[in-house]
Amino acid sequence: MQPPSKPVPPEQQATEAGSVTTPVRGALASLSLAMLLPALGTSIANVGLPDMARALQAPFQDVQWIVLAYLLAITALIVSVGRLGDMLGRRRLLLAGIALFAVASVLCALAPSLWLLVAARALQGLGASVMMALTMAFVGSTVPKAQTGSAMGLLGTMSAVGTTLGPALGGLLIAHFGWQAIFLVNVPLAGVALLLAWRFLPADRRGAHARRPVFDHRGTLLLALTLAAYALAMTLGRGQFGMRNAALLLAACVGGALFVYVELKAPAPLIRLAMLRAPVLSAGLATSMLVSTVMMSTLVVGPFYLARGLGLSTAVTGMVLAAGPLVAAFCGVPSGWLVDRYGAQRMGGAGLCGAAGACLALALLPASLGIPGYVAPIMLLTASYALFQAANNTAVMGDIAADQRGVISGMLNLSRNLGLVTGASVMGAVFAASAGDITGAQPAAMIGGMHATFAVASALILAALAIFALGRALSKP
């Protein structure tokens, strides 16, 4: 390897053999934007669905594919693009992903028909999956190990900011410039992210005589089809689980079994299944999915409880619902600092304990406490989630080999996404079964439905705590 042509600035840190980072602040700025854009792309489109339905003269059942295509592309491809980053170079693939996201955003704005818009959104989802899979993978090569938790907390904050900002920014843009603006706003942001990533992220390094890596095409296709089938099974039907959902779920189970069989035989598997024997990794993925399932409960149940259980207006309901994302946005960086200060394992357990207490409070919440009685445990739940995410991501990514960071980062993001889509379906079904006919249910039924939903959520968090404790015990020498 050739020596550097000029002295390394003091702020540069050697973090792995053969690799020297560029200035940490610039690298974190690029990664922060790369984390914000996919979250913004998810939340900003929802507010524009009515306008797009009118402009494109499409029914709601078809318009929902504008959101679904984006989420499906991310869910199905995030592990595969993480592996590609490990093989081909994370920097060049991240640059390509950001550029693809920008181009797809322009295509979305120019789409003359619904299905061309859906296709452009799927392409945008591919770019988003690259950014989501590789941002955490870059932390190990750009940030000193003692500051990993803070970096993970910052990335969590940017994701929460994107989710929180989307509806408000989308409504403002649509009111003044039309629905196309919610896609075009991504272009300048992506341009800045591309420039920062090109300037500050460390260059990909491969030996001159390195063997050309082998990509697991069969495993990649099987995993993508399996994840797409599962995501569709959990999202189609708008809360009603029918024969189509059951068939898709069965297809996902069969696909999962075939994937395991193919990976065991593959000379260069997409996912080395032996890695899942590592207690920290397997426990981290399982707890991430369980906690994300619980977090989706707040989005599924909260609007019904506030509007029909407490009788709040739409405007007040929206303001109350904004409390959770705002707490997440403010707690990400402090959570990362706590992880660096007190350790990932200790703070991960604290986050799960806080989430368990919040869910129990919501399960027993008297309606007489009104808005404060709902907001206080929601704030605790969201802050605990931010702490758990920073700790869990730091613990899982901490001891991963450099050539596996992309695929493990993709698996972490996948576990979160699968938890969200599972929560939307399963926790929504629990609420509907407890409250009865949601369209005409009385306030008491809505309150009972919320109590039942968060009783189940409490059980899931306690299960996550048990898995976390077991993983911690098994990881000790």
N, C-alpha and C positions, 0 to 999 in steps of 0.2 A: 504494500500500500504506500502511495506517495505521501510524504510529509506535507502538512499544510503550508501554503505559500506565504502565509502571513501569521503573526502571533495570534494565539487564541485569546479573545477578550476575557476579562476576569469573570464576567457573568456567565460564560459558557461552562458547562459541567460535563465531565466524562461520566456517562451513565452505563455504558456497556462496552465490551471489548470491540475496538475497531470503529466506534461511533462517537462523535462529539456533537453535542447539541448546539444549535444556534441560540441566540438570546431567548431566555425562558419566557419573558413577557410577550414577545412577538409570537412565539410558538403557541402559547396559551390563548392569545387573542384569536389566532387562526382557528384553533380547535374549538373555541367557544362559539364562534360564528358557524362552524361546521356542525355543532350540536344544536344551535338555535334554529337553523333553517329547516331541518326535518320536522321539528315540533311545530314551528309556525305553519309549515305546509299542511300539517294534519288539522290544526284547529281553525285556520283562517278560512278553509273551504266550506266548513259546515254552515257558517253564517250566510254564505252566498247561494245555497241550494235553491231557495225559493226564486231568486232572481234568475238563476240559470235555468230553472224549470220553465219559467215564463219566456225567456229569450229563445230557448232552444225548442220550445213547444213539446216538452216531454213530461210524462207522468212521474210522480214521486218515486214509484217503484224502480224506474229506470235511472232517475237522477241520483239515487243513493249510490250508484256504481261509481260516481265521481269520487266519493270518499272511499268506497270499498276497494276499488282498483289500486289506489295508493297504498292502503294498508296491506292488501294482499301481496303486492310486490315486495314491500319491506319484509313482511313475515316470511315469505317463501324463499327470499334470496339472501337474507342478512348473514347467515352462516357461510354460505358459498362465497360471497364477496370478501368476507373476512379471511377465508382461506386463500383466495386469490391474492389478497394483499400480502399475506405471509410469503407467497411463492414468487410473485412478480415484482414486489416492491410496494410498500404502503404509501409512500409519498406520491409516486406517479399515479397510483390507482385513486388516491384521494383527490388529486388534482382533476383526474378524469371524471370522478363522481360529482364534484362541485360544478364542473363545466357542463356535464350532462343535465344536472338539476336546473341550471340556468337556461339551457337551450329548451328543455322540456317545459319550463315555465312560460317561455315565449310561445311555444306551440300550443299550450293550453289557452293562452289569451287569444290566439289567432284561430282556434278551432271553429269551423263553421257548423258543425253538427255535434250531437251528444256523444256518439260513439268515437268520433275522432278525439273529442275532449277526454273521454275515458282512456283511450289508448295513450294519449299524451300524459295523463295522470299516472298511468302504470310506468311509463318511462321516467317520470319524475320520481316515482317511488323507488325505482332502481337506483337513481342518483342518491336519494335519501338513505337507502340501505347501505351504500358505500360509506357515506359520512357517519352514520350511526355505528357501523361496525368498526371503523378505523380510528375514530377520535380517541376512545379509551386505550386502544392499542398503542397510540403514540405517546401516552403519558410516560411509559417506562423509558423511552429514549429521549425525552425532552425535559423531564422534571427530576431533580434529585429525589432519591427514594424517601428521604425524611419529609418531603412535601407532597407525596403522592396523594394523601388524604385530602389536602387542601385543593389539589387539582381536580380530583374526582368530585368534590363538593361544588367547585366552580362549574364543572360541566353539568352537574345536576341542576344548579341554579339557572343556567342558560336554557336548559330544556324546559324548566318550569316557566321561565319568562316567555319563551316562545308559545307555550300552551296558553298562558294567561293573556298575552298580548293579542293573539290571533282574532278572537271574536270582536274586541273593541276596534282594532285596526281595520279588520275586514269590513265592519259596518261603516266606518268613516270613509274608507276608500270607495265602497259601493255607492254610498250616498252622493259622492262628489264626482266620481269618474266612471262608474259602472263596474260590473262584475269582473271584467278583464283585469282591472287594476289589482285584484287580490293575487293574481299570478305574476303580473309584471313587477310588483314590489320586491319579489325575490331576486330579480336580476341584478340590481346594484349591490344588494347584500352579498350575493354569491360572487360578484366581481371583486369586492373587497376581500372576502374569504379566500378567493383564488390567489389574489396578489400576496396576501399575508402568508398563505401556505407555501407558495412558491419561494418567497423570500426567506422565511424563518424556519421551516421544518427541515430536519436533517435529511440529507440526500440518501437514497437507497444505495447500499453497498453490497456487492456480490463479488466473490473472487473471480478472477479472470478465467479460471478453468473450471468454474462450478458447473455441475451437471444440470442440464435442463430439467426443471421439476416436472413431475407427472401429475396431471390434474384428474381427479376422480369424477369422470363425467357421469357414470351410472349412478353413483351415490348422490351426486349433486341433483340430478334429475329426479331421483326417487324422493329425496328429502324435500325438494321444492313442491312436488305434487302432493306429498303427504301433508306438509304444513298448509298448503293452499286448501286441501280438502278439509282439514280440521278447522281452519279459520272460517271457511264458508259454512261448515256445519254449525258453528257457534254464532254466526251473524245473520244468516238468511232466515226469513220467516218473521223478523221483527218481534222476537220474543216467543213465538209459537213453534214448538219443536214437533215437526211432522215427519212423514216418511222420507222426504228429500233430505232432511237433516240427519236422520238415522242412517241413510245410505251413505252420505258423505262421511259420517263418523266411522262407519264400518270400513269404508275405503281408506280412511286415515290410519286405522288400526292395522289393516293389511299392509299398507304402504310402510308403516313403521317397522313391522316385522321383517319385510323384505329389505328395508334399509339396513337393519342390523345384520342380516345374513350377508348382504353384499359387502358391508364394511369389514366384516370378519374375514372375508376372502380377498379383499382388495390389497394389492401390493403397496399402494400409497393412498390410504383411505382419507376421505374428506374429514372425518372425525375419528381420531384414535380412541376407540371405545375404552381402552385400558386407562385413559386419563380420567374417566369417570369414577374409577376406583379411589381416586384421591379424595379424602373426606371433605376437605375445604371446598373443592370445586363442586362435587356433587351436592353437598349441603347448601352451598351458595346458590346454585341454580334452582334447587327445589324451593328454598325459602323465598327467593326472588319471585318465583311464579305465584306462590301462595299469598305473599304480601300484596303483589300487584292485583290479584283477584279481589282481595279485600278493598283495596283503594278504589277499584271501579264501583264498589257498592255506593260510595258517596255520590258519584255522578248518576247512578241509576235510581237510587232511592231518594236522595236529597231533594230534587225538585218536587216530587209528589208529596213528600212529608211537609215541606215548607208551604207549598201552594194550597194543598187540600187538607193536610192535617192541622196546620196552624192558621190557614186562611190568609196567607200573605199575598199581596199583589205581585204581578209579574216583575215589576221594577225592583221591589224589595227582595223578592226571591233571588233575582240575579245578583244583587249586591251581597246577599248572605252567601251565595254559592262562590263568590269571588274570594271569600276569606281563605279557603283552603289553598288555592293556587298562589295567593299572595304570600302566605306563610312559607310555602315551599320555595318561592323565589328568594325570600330573605334568609331562609335557614340553610341553604346549600353550602355556602362558604363557611359559616360558623361550624356546621357539622363536620366539614372536612378538617378544620382546625382541631376540633375535639378528637377526631380519629388520629391525627398526627401526634397529638399530645398524650392521649391515654391508650391508644392501641385499637386496631380494627376489631378484634374479638370482643373486647370489653364494651365498646360503643355499639357494636352490632347487637349484643344482648340487651343493652339499655334501650336501643331503638325498638326492639321487638317487645320488651316489657311495657314501654310507653304505649305502643300500638294496642297491646292486649288490654291495658287499662282503659284506653279511649273507646275501644269497641264494647267493652263491658258497660261503660257508662252510657253509651248510645243504646245498648240493648235494654237498659233499665230506666231510660230517660223519661221522667214525667213530662207530659205535654205542658203542664202548668208553668214550667220554667221558661217557656217561650223561646225566643231567638237566642238569648245568652246561654240557655241550657243546651242548645244544639251547637252553637259556634265554639264554645270552650272545648268540648271533646274533639270536635273536628280539627281545631287548631293543634291540639295535642297529637292527634293521629297523623296529621300532615307533617308536623315537625319530627315526629318519631320516624316516619317513613323516610324523610330526607336524611336523618342520621343513619338509619339502617342501610339505605342505598349507598351512601358514601363509604360506610364501613365494609359492606359486603363487596362492593366493587374493588375496594383497595385490597381486601383479603384475597379475593379470587385472582386478581391480576398481579399480586405482589411477587409470587414465585414462579410465574409462567415463563418457560423458555422463550427467547426472543422470536423464534420462528413459529411460535404457536399463539402469539398475542392477538393476531387478527381474528382467528377462528374462535378463540375463547371470548374475546370481546363481542363477537357476533352472537355467540351462544348466550351470553349474559343479556344482551338486548333482546334476543329471541325469547328468553324465559319471561322477561318483563312483558313483551307484547302478547305472548300466549296467556299470561295471567290476566291481562286487560280484556282480551276477547272472551276468555272463559268467564270472567267476572260479569261482563255485560250480559251473557246468556244465563249462567247458572244463578247468580245473585238476583238477576231480574226475575227469573222463574220462581225463586224462593219468595220474593216480595209479592209477585202476582198471586201465588198460591195462598199466601197468608192474608192478603188484603182483599181477595176476591176480584170482582169486576172493577178494574181500576177506573174506568170511565165514569162510573156512577157510585163509587164507594163513598161511604160516610167518613168524616174525619177520624172517628174511632178505629175504623178498619185500616186507614192509612197509618195511624200510629202503631197499631198492632203489627202491620206488615213491616214497618221499620224495625220494631223490636225483634221480630223473628229473624229478619235479615242480618242484623248485627249480632244476634246470638250465634248464628252460623259463622259469621265473620270472626267472632271471638274464638270459636272452636278451631278455625283455620289458623289464626295467629298462634294459638297454643300448640297446634301441630307444628307450625314453623319453629316455635321455640324449642320443642322437643328435638326436631331435626338439627337445629343449630347446635344444641347442647351435645347431641350425639356426634356430630361432625367435629366439634371442638375436642371432645374426649378422644376420639379416634385419631386425631391429628397429633396428639401429644406423643413424644417418643417414649 
